[in-house]
Amino acid sequence: MKSHRVVESSSRRVLGSSSPDSKDLIDSGDLIDSRTFKCVFFDLDGTLTDSKNTILRCLNATLSKFGYSTYAEEEIFPLIGTLHRKGMFFRKAGQIDESTMQKMVEFYNEIYMRTYTQDTRIFPGIVEMLEALKGAGILAGAITIKKGLIARRLIDEMGLGRYIDVVVGDGDAKLKPAPDAIFTACRALGVDPRECVMVGDAVGDIVAGKVAGCKTIGVTWGAATPEALAKAGADRVAKGTDVLRSLLLPDEIIRRGAEAEIHKTVFMGRVAVQKRRVPKSYRIPQVDAAIREARTKEEVKLIAAARAAGVGTPRIYDVDLAASSITMEFVDGKRAKEAVEDKNTTPARRKALCRNIGACAAKLHSAGIIHGDLTTSNIIVRADGKSGGTSGGAASAGGRSTDVSACLPSLCFIDFGLGEFSKEIEKQGVDLHVLMEAFESTHSRFPYCFGEVMKGYKAKYAKGAEVEEKIKEIVKRGRYMRSHE
């Protein structure tokens, strides 16, 4: 278990960590700029952890043991993070004498600590977000109405202790919606509340943050509705952990290449990616700017043309030629590289995926589009299963698609930075030869894959057989060159 140090404040003792490291969104306030804050405080129940079933089970077990009626799910869930346990007992049992209340709280805490691992879960995406914050040098704290000692133990045992620099709960400071817990945490970390963001799922979290002087973000996977959080004054209301991460780390680099950087960001309330072509110091500045602008224009045209041809691509939100940047849809899913290698992918599914890749490549080439870097790393299998193109398969009279590829994984082709417009068989052959080499090097365990790609390709492209012969010619050239080195 992670060791904690005791930090003395003017009124309470606070436990902090031993070595702190320096899908939709509702716009309801000023922008939050990550360059202006040093710490993010999170509520625990309903924000970091999904503990509603644990709380319901333990509350009802306690009420039942002491002879009181129990809660239904729809009654209790809106109260989590809003009422302290004593308040929940009073709400159901009415007036309870102090001695009985103490026994109920002790019984609740005992069964909670003994059984919470049964059904308390960390929300998806939370760990990755906390890792990213830590990597960016941003401190993190937990502000909860849960008993401080219990909260610290839960955080440690669930593996979050490595990311949380301070925990303040009941017994450490006055509870939310009062701002005292935030002030106490700030003193422990040596930060100003105005340099912090408070994130929570309840109105009390937002109120506490606003009174303390923090920026505030409400999250909608817990107790309060988006409207209630916005009405409470939240600067932002995030409807997913991916949106929350993008708000807290609006300029996070997720991929860096020789020509460009890919940043994850938020554009008009949507999670997005921004491709920025980086300046090259070895080129004359004016020439460099002209090259980057021209390549940005060409890539935008290629993406639009591919989409018009029925090939899935990210939607383009904005183009800034002066900055040589393209802001696009963030496509949720896994790369085809991972999908092919996934041990859970059946041979039949793998073959279908490869045929679909071939069919999409055929659509590109039929439209006179050369991708330029056609590998399984530049193809995403969409998690939502939606098509990213503007045209689909032909529909039968019954309304069902007659295009075999329509029932296969929806693919999204990315990174057209090295692409061009051409219908030359030579260039199409080179395009597919790059893909063939990617399969041979990265997916050598599945030697049948590229053959399936070509089946899908030839079924959709009239010149498919001609391109296949060109690939064989390119392979022979390579062998000839290697034999004469």
C-alpha positions in Angstrom: 0.0 0.0 0.0 1.2 3.5 -0.8 2.6 5.4 2.2 1.2 8.8 3.0 2.5 11.8 4.8 0.6 13.9 7.3 0.3 17.6 6.4 -0.7 20.0 9.2 -3.2 22.8 8.4 -4.6 25.4 10.7 -7.6 23.3 11.6 -7.2 19.7 10.3 -4.7 17.0 9.6 -4.7 16.1 5.9 -3.1 13.0 4.4 -1.3 13.5 1.1 1.0 11.4 -1.0 4.6 11.1 0.0 6.0 12.5 -3.3 3.6 14.5 -5.4 4.7 15.0 -9.0 5.0 18.5 -10.2 -18.3 12.8 -26.7 -20.0 15.7 -26.4 -19.7 18.8 -24.4 -21.9 21.7 -23.2 -20.2 25.1 -23.4 -21.4 27.0 -20.3 -18.5 29.3 -19.5 -14.9 30.4 -20.3 -12.4 28.1 -22.0 -10.2 26.1 -19.7 -6.5 26.5 -20.7 -4.3 23.7 -19.3 -1.3 26.2 -19.4 -3.0 28.1 -16.5 -3.5 25.4 -14.0 -1.3 23.1 -12.0 -3.7 20.7 -10.3 -7.0 18.9 -11.0 -9.2 17.8 -8.1 -11.6 15.0 -8.8 -14.7 13.9 -6.9 -14.5 10.1 -6.2 -17.8 8.4 -6.3 -19.5 8.9 -9.6 -16.5 10.7 -11.2 -13.4 8.4 -10.9 -15.2 5.3 -9.6 -18.5 3.7 -10.4 -19.6 2.7 -6.8 -23.3 3.2 -7.0 -24.1 -0.6 -6.7 -21.7 -0.9 -3.7 -23.3 2.1 -1.9 -26.8 0.8 -2.6 -26.0 -2.7 -1.3 -24.2 -1.4 1.8 -26.9 1.2 2.6 -29.7 -1.3 2.2 -27.9 -4.0 4.3 -27.4 -1.4 7.1 -31.0 -0.1 7.0 -32.4 -3.7 6.9 -30.2 -4.8 9.9 -31.6 -1.9 12.0 -35.2 -2.5 11.0 -35.7 0.3 8.4 -37.1 0.3 4.9 -34.5 0.1 2.1 -33.8 2.2 -1.1 -34.8 1.4 -4.6 -32.1 2.0 -7.3 -33.9 5.0 -8.8 -34.1 6.6 -5.3 -30.5 6.3 -4.3 -28.5 7.0 -7.5 -29.3 10.7 -7.7 -28.2 11.1 -4.1 -24.7 9.7 -4.4 -22.1 12.4 -4.0 -24.8 14.8 -2.7 -25.8 13.4 0.7 -23.4 12.0 3.3 -24.2 8.5 4.6 -25.9 10.0 7.7 -28.1 12.1 5.5 -29.1 9.0 3.5 -30.0 7.1 6.7 -32.0 10.1 8.0 -33.8 10.4 4.7 -35.1 6.8 4.9 -35.4 6.3 8.7 -36.4 9.7 9.9 -35.1 10.8 13.3 -32.4 8.4 14.7 -30.7 8.8 18.1 -27.0 9.5 18.1 -26.0 6.1 19.5 -28.0 4.2 16.9 -26.6 6.4 14.1 -23.1 5.8 15.2 -23.7 2.0 15.2 -25.2 2.2 11.7 -22.3 4.2 10.3 -19.8 1.8 11.9 -21.7 -1.2 10.4 -21.9 0.5 7.0 -18.2 1.3 7.0 -17.3 -2.3 8.1 -19.2 -4.0 5.3 -18.2 -1.4 2.7 -14.5 -1.9 3.4 -14.9 -5.7 3.4 -16.8 -6.0 0.2 -16.4 -2.9 -2.0 -14.1 -4.7 -4.4 -17.0 -6.9 -5.4 -18.7 -4.2 -7.5 -16.8 -0.9 -7.4 -15.2 -0.2 -10.7 -13.0 2.6 -12.2 -14.8 4.3 -15.1 -13.3 3.4 -18.5 -10.7 5.9 -19.6 -10.0 7.3 -16.2 -6.6 5.5 -15.6 -5.3 6.6 -19.0 -6.4 10.2 -18.4 -4.6 10.2 -15.0 -1.5 8.8 -16.5 -1.5 11.5 -19.2 -2.0 14.2 -16.5 0.9 12.8 -14.5 3.0 12.7 -17.7 2.2 16.4 -18.3 3.4 17.3 -14.8 -0.1 18.2 -13.6 -1.0 17.3 -10.0 -4.2 15.4 -9.1 -6.2 15.2 -5.9 -9.4 13.5 -4.7 -12.0 15.6 -2.9 -14.8 13.3 -1.5 -17.5 13.2 1.1 -16.5 9.7 1.9 -14.6 9.1 5.1 -11.0 10.2 4.4 -9.4 7.1 5.8 -11.7 4.8 3.7 -11.2 6.9 0.6 -7.4 6.7 0.8 -7.5 3.0 1.3 -9.9 2.5 -1.6 -7.8 4.7 -3.9 -4.6 2.7 -3.0 -6.2 -0.7 -3.3 -7.8 0.1 -6.7 -4.4 1.2 -8.1 -5.1 4.9 -8.3 -2.7 5.9 -5.5 0.2 6.3 -7.9 -1.7 9.1 -9.7 -3.5 10.9 -6.8 -1.2 13.3 -4.9 -3.6 14.2 -2.1 -7.0 12.9 -0.7 -9.3 15.0 1.4 -12.5 13.5 2.8 -14.8 13.4 5.8 -12.7 14.0 8.9 -10.1 16.0 7.1 -12.1 19.2 6.4 -15.7 20.5 6.1 -17.5 18.6 3.4 -18.6 19.9 0.0 -20.4 22.1 -1.1 -18.2 24.1 1.3 -14.8 24.9 -0.2 -12.8 23.9 2.8 -11.7 20.5 1.5 -10.3 22.2 -1.7 -8.5 24.8 0.4 -7.0 22.1 2.6 -5.8 20.1 -0.5 -4.3 23.2 -2.0 -2.3 23.9 1.2 -1.1 20.3 1.2 0.2 20.6 -2.4 1.4 24.2 -2.2 -0.9 25.5 -5.0 -3.4 28.4 -5.3 -7.1 27.4 -5.9 -7.1 29.7 -8.9 -4.5 27.4 -10.4 -6.8 24.4 -10.0 -9.7 22.7 -11.8 -12.5 20.9 -9.8 -14.1 18.0 -11.7 -17.2 16.3 -10.4 -20.6 14.7 -11.1 -22.7 16.5 -8.5 -23.9 20.1 -8.1 -22.0 20.2 -4.7 -18.7 19.6 -6.6 -19.3 22.5 -8.9 -20.4 24.9 -6.1 -17.4 24.0 -3.9 -15.1 24.6 -6.9 -16.7 27.9 -7.8 -16.6 29.2 -4.2 -12.9 28.2 -3.9 -12.0 30.1 -7.1 -11.3 27.0 -9.3 -12.3 26.4 -12.8 -15.0 23.7 -12.8 -16.0 20.8 -15.1 -19.1 18.7 -14.6 -19.3 15.1 -15.8 -22.5 13.4 -16.8 -21.9 9.8 -16.0 -22.7 10.3 -12.3 -25.5 11.9 -10.2 -26.5 15.2 -11.8 -28.0 16.0 -15.2 -26.0 18.2 -17.7 -28.5 20.9 -17.2 -28.1 20.9 -13.4 -24.4 21.1 -13.7 -24.5 23.9 -16.2 -27.0 25.8 -14.0 -24.7 25.4 -11.0 -22.1 27.3 -13.0 -19.8 24.6 -14.4 -17.3 26.1 -16.9 -17.6 23.0 -19.0 -19.8 19.9 -18.9 -18.3 16.8 -20.4 -20.3 13.8 -21.6 -17.5 11.3 -21.7 -14.0 10.6 -20.3 -12.5 11.2 -23.8 -14.0 14.7 -23.8 -12.8 15.3 -20.2 -9.3 14.3 -21.1 -9.3 16.6 -24.1 -10.5 19.5 -22.0 -7.8 18.9 -19.4 -5.1 18.2 -22.0 -6.3 20.2 -25.0 -3.0 20.0 -26.9 -1.9 16.5 -26.2 0.4 15.0 -28.8 -0.7 11.4 -29.6 1.5 10.8 -32.5 4.7 12.4 -33.9 6.1 11.7 -37.4 8.8 13.1 -39.5 6.5 15.5 -41.3 3.8 16.3 -38.8 2.5 16.0 -35.2 -1.0 14.7 -34.4 -2.6 16.5 -31.4 -5.8 15.4 -29.6 -8.0 18.5 -29.0 -11.5 19.8 -28.7 -13.2 21.6 -31.6 -16.6 23.3 -31.1 -17.5 20.8 -28.3 -16.2 17.7 -30.1 -13.2 15.6 -29.5 -10.9 16.1 -32.5 -7.4 15.6 -33.8 -5.3 18.2 -35.4 -2.5 17.4 -37.8 0.2 20.1 -37.8 3.0 20.0 -40.3 6.1 21.1 -38.5 8.6 23.6 -39.9 11.9 22.3 -41.2 14.9 24.4 -40.1 17.0 23.1 -43.0 14.7 24.8 -45.6 14.5 28.4 -46.4 11.6 29.7 -44.3 9.6 31.0 -47.3 10.1 27.8 -49.2 9.3 25.7 -46.2 6.0 27.6 -45.6 5.0 27.1 -49.3 5.7 23.4 -49.2 3.8 22.8 -46.0 0.8 24.9 -47.3 0.8 23.0 -50.6 0.9 19.6 -48.9 -1.8 20.6 -46.5 -4.1 21.6 -49.4 -3.3 18.4 -51.3 -4.1 16.2 -48.3 -7.4 18.0 -47.7 -8.4 17.4 -51.4 -7.4 13.7 -51.1 -9.4 13.1 -48.0 -12.5 14.8 -49.5 -12.1 12.8 -52.7 -11.7 9.5 -50.9 -14.8 10.2 -48.8 -16.8 11.1 -52.0 -15.6 7.8 -53.5 -17.2 5.9 -50.5 -14.1 5.3 -48.5 -14.2 6.0 -44.8 -12.1 9.0 -43.8 -12.2 11.4 -40.8 -14.6 14.3 -41.2 -12.7 17.6 -41.7 -13.7 20.3 -39.3 -11.2 23.1 -40.1 -8.2 23.9 -42.2 -5.7 26.6 -41.3 -3.3 27.0 -44.3 -1.2 29.6 -42.5 -0.5 27.1 -39.7 -0.4 24.2 -42.1 -2.9 22.3 -39.9 -6.0 20.2 -40.5 -8.5 19.7 -37.6 -10.4 16.4 -38.1 -12.8 14.0 -36.4 -11.3 11.8 -33.7 -12.1 8.3 -34.9 -12.6 5.9 -32.0 -11.5 2.4 -32.7 -8.4 0.2 -33.1 -5.9 0.2 -35.9 -6.2 -2.6 -38.5 -2.7 -3.6 -37.3 -4.1 -4.5 -33.9 -7.3 -5.9 -35.3 -5.4 -8.4 -37.5 -3.2 -9.4 -34.6 -5.9 -9.6 -32.0 -6.1 -13.2 -30.6 -9.9 -12.9 -30.4 -10.1 -12.2 -34.2 -11.3 -15.5 -35.8 -9.7 -16.5 -39.2 -13.0 -15.9 -40.9 -13.2 -12.4 -39.4 -9.6 -11.7 -40.3 -10.1 -12.7 -43.9 -13.3 -10.5 -44.1 -11.4 -7.6 -42.7 -8.6 -8.0 -45.3 -11.0 -8.3 -48.2 -12.7 -5.1 -47.0 -9.3 -3.4 -46.9 -8.8 -4.5 -50.5 -12.2 -3.3 -51.5 -11.6 0.1 -50.1 -8.2 0.3 -51.8 -10.0 -0.5 -55.0 -12.4 2.4 -54.5 -9.4 4.8 -53.9 -7.6 3.6 -57.1 -10.8 3.7 -59.2 -11.2 7.4 -58.1 -7.6 8.1 -59.1 -6.3 8.4 -55.5 -2.9 7.1 -54.4 -2.7 6.8 -50.6 1.1 6.9 -50.5 1.5 5.1 -47.2 -1.0 2.3 -47.3 -0.3 0.2 -44.2 -2.4 -1.4 -41.5 -1.3 1.4 -39.1 -3.1 3.9 -41.3 -6.4 2.1 -41.3 -8.8 2.3 -38.3 -11.5 -0.2 -37.6 -14.3 2.0 -36.2 -15.6 1.1 -32.8 -19.1 2.5 -33.6 -19.3 0.4 -36.8 -20.4 3.4 -38.8 -19.3 4.1 -42.4 -17.1 7.1 -42.8 -17.8 7.5 -46.5 -20.7 9.3 -48.3 -21.8 6.3 -50.4 -22.7 2.8 -49.4 -23.5 -0.5 -51.0 -26.5 -0.9 -53.3 -29.7 -1.8 -51.5 -32.0 -4.6 -52.5 -35.8 -4.2 -52.7 -36.1 -5.3 -49.1 -33.8 -2.5 -48.0 -30.9 -4.7 -47.1 -27.5 -4.0 -48.7 -26.4 -6.3 -51.4 -22.7 -5.2 -51.1 -20.8 -7.9 -49.2 -18.5 -5.3 -47.7 -21.4 -3.5 -46.0 -21.5 -6.3 -43.4 -17.8 -6.1 -42.7 -16.0 -3.8 -40.2 -16.3 -0.2 -41.1 -12.9 1.2 -41.9 -11.4 4.6 -41.8 -8.4 5.5 -43.8 -6.1 8.1 -42.3 -2.8 10.0 -43.1 -3.0 10.9 -46.8 0.1 13.1 -46.3 2.2 11.3 -48.9 -0.7 10.7 -51.3 -1.4 12.1 -54.8 -3.9 12.0 -57.6 -3.0 9.5 -60.3 -4.5 6.6 -62.3 -1.1 5.2 -63.3 -1.0 1.4 -62.9 2.6 1.7 -61.7 1.7 4.0 -58.8 -1.3 1.9 -57.9 1.0 -1.2 -57.9 3.5 0.6 -55.6 0.7 1.6 -53.3 -0.4 -2.0 -52.9 3.2 -3.2 -52.8 3.7 -1.1 -49.7 0.7 -2.7 -48.1 1.9 -6.2 -49.1 5.3 -5.5 -47.4 3.4 -4.3 -44.3 1.5 -7.6 -44.1 4.6 -9.7 -44.7 6.6 -7.9 -42.0 4.0 -7.1 -39.4 1.5 -9.9 -39.9 3.8 -12.8 -41.0 1.8 -15.2 -38.8 -1.1 -14.9 -41.2 0.4 -15.4 -44.7 -3.0 -15.7 -46.3 -4.0 -12.1 -45.4 -2.6 -10.2 -48.4 -4.2 -12.8 -50.7 -7.5 -11.9 -49.2 -6.8 -8.2 -49.7 -6.2 -8.9 -53.4 -9.5 -10.8 -53.6 -11.4 -7.8 -52.3 -9.4 -5.5 -54.5 -9.9 -7.4 -57.8 -13.6 -7.8 -57.0 -14.1 -4.0 -56.9 -11.6 -2.7 -59.5 -11.8 -3.5 -63.2 -8.0 -3.1 -63.5 -7.3 -5.2 -60.5 -5.6 -8.1 -62.4 -3.4 -5.6 -64.2 -2.3 -4.0 -60.9 -1.6 -7.5 -59.5 0.7 -8.2 -62.3 2.4 -4.8 -61.7 3.0 -5.8 -58.1 4.7 -9.0 -59.2 6.9 -6.9 -61.5 7.8 -4.6 -58.6 8.8 -7.6 -56.5 11.0 -8.9 -59.2 12.7 -5.5 -59.5 13.5 -5.5 -55.8 15.0 -9.0 -56.0 17.1 -8.0 -59.0 18.4 -4.9 -57.2 19.2 -6.9 -54.1 21.1 -9.6 -56.1 23.3 -6.9 -57.6 24.2 -5.0 -54.5 
